[in-house]
């Protein structure tokens, strides 16, 4: 048969299938814009600013609506009430992990971030238990963070008040904290192998947040048959996994089952305990994916938040001055900050909350999915349907946070100046899939930021009015623009 005829027939069948699938489900799912064949609603979503696109659509279709990203329907939850009802009131049903083709290609559904069902429960339970055993929420991990903060300050002093891009130093510090839990060691800030790994992580975060990757996730065939930045992502990921495998091999050779040193040792011991069980989730491949997930999540989320936070403090010197005053009053210049100080520093706590609210680190979270058929707000959502959670709509809710685009720590203070929290504060998501390492993240953000400001004044290279805090990419992550800063010793 003529190849052109075959192509026409194939495209026609694909078009008919697309139309049939879209029409067959529209009467059951929540309302939404009419999708185009094959493309769905992709042209109605700005890949450079997905949160704003979802907000615009919610004004037309309400807080629960359906988008076709390609040929597959996705239900969007917009606003605090819808998000709370799904993730908390129906937490178990909405605890599935939705399809994320770029990640699925490398994890194969393993690890903790993109896994689902019993596999996810096993990995989460093991991770939380191990993180706690190695100090999360305890004084032992606080000591490690304090020591890493001291090392960070020493490196910042070496900049001698010159304009400096803090990206990699602010990545080294949290990376060493998670490395101490996973690998039982830290790296020197000048270790070239270490810096190369961080560069790959940093590059992959930008790639995953790019418009091209949003398109690839909606049309997975592009991943396999087209060139693009996704190829670089896969190469970087393979290099990371190679390094992790080398570390696992070292651990296997020196393992003492009576004296586990870190998370890898604990996992290897668990593998030995359940090796006769053919259904076990504790496999070598699962270990590589779990370590990779924790390594990246424990590094990049803190790095981006600190980078964004310092940029906002540069842009708002009046806020920085108040934090300096509180540090001087509560901690002083010579004692290192500790978590016990937090309760006596409501303004600093409010600033940290406002940084996380304002930057909206993961605007649409990682895709969820429903684990069974559910009737939700009189709509029928079939098992396996992808769910997009608009965390932006909660963190930037104009009723809870008036003028949400304004940076204002006062939102988290009451009339007497005491810290007040908000149910709408969900930077770590909420419900069953809330970030497993949120306790560790809160400690790091407080100790790193207070230690930096205890030792330095921040000076912008350009007029603070000209500083732009608009994210350069706003896909999976909100990534801040690069900038230079002068760290002036106090």
Secondary structure, 3 states (H helix, E strand, C coil): CCHHHHHHHHHHHHHHHHHHHHHHHHCCCCCCCCCECCCECHHHCCCCCHHHHHHHHHHHHCCEEEEEECCEEEEEEECHHHHHHHHHHCCCHHHEECCCHHHHHHHCCCCCCCCCHHHHHHHHHHHHHHHHHCCCCCHHHHHHHHHHHHHHHHHHHCCCCCCECCCCHHHHHHHHHHHHHHCCCCCCCCCHHHHHHHHHHHHHHHHHCCHHHHHHHHCCHHHHHCCCHHHHHHHHHHHHHHHHHHHHHHHHHHCCCCCCCCHHHHHHHHHHHCCCCCCCCCCHHHHHHHHHHHHHHHHHHHHHHHHHHHHHHHHCHHHHHHHHHHHHHHCCCCCCCCHHHHHHCHHHHHHHHHHHHHHCCCCCCCCEECCCCEEECCEEECCCCEEEEEHHHHHCCCCCCCCCCCCCHHHHECCCCCECCCCCCCCCCCHHHCCCCHHHHHHHHHHHHHHHHHHEEEEECCCHHHCCCCCCEECCCEECCCCCEEEEEC
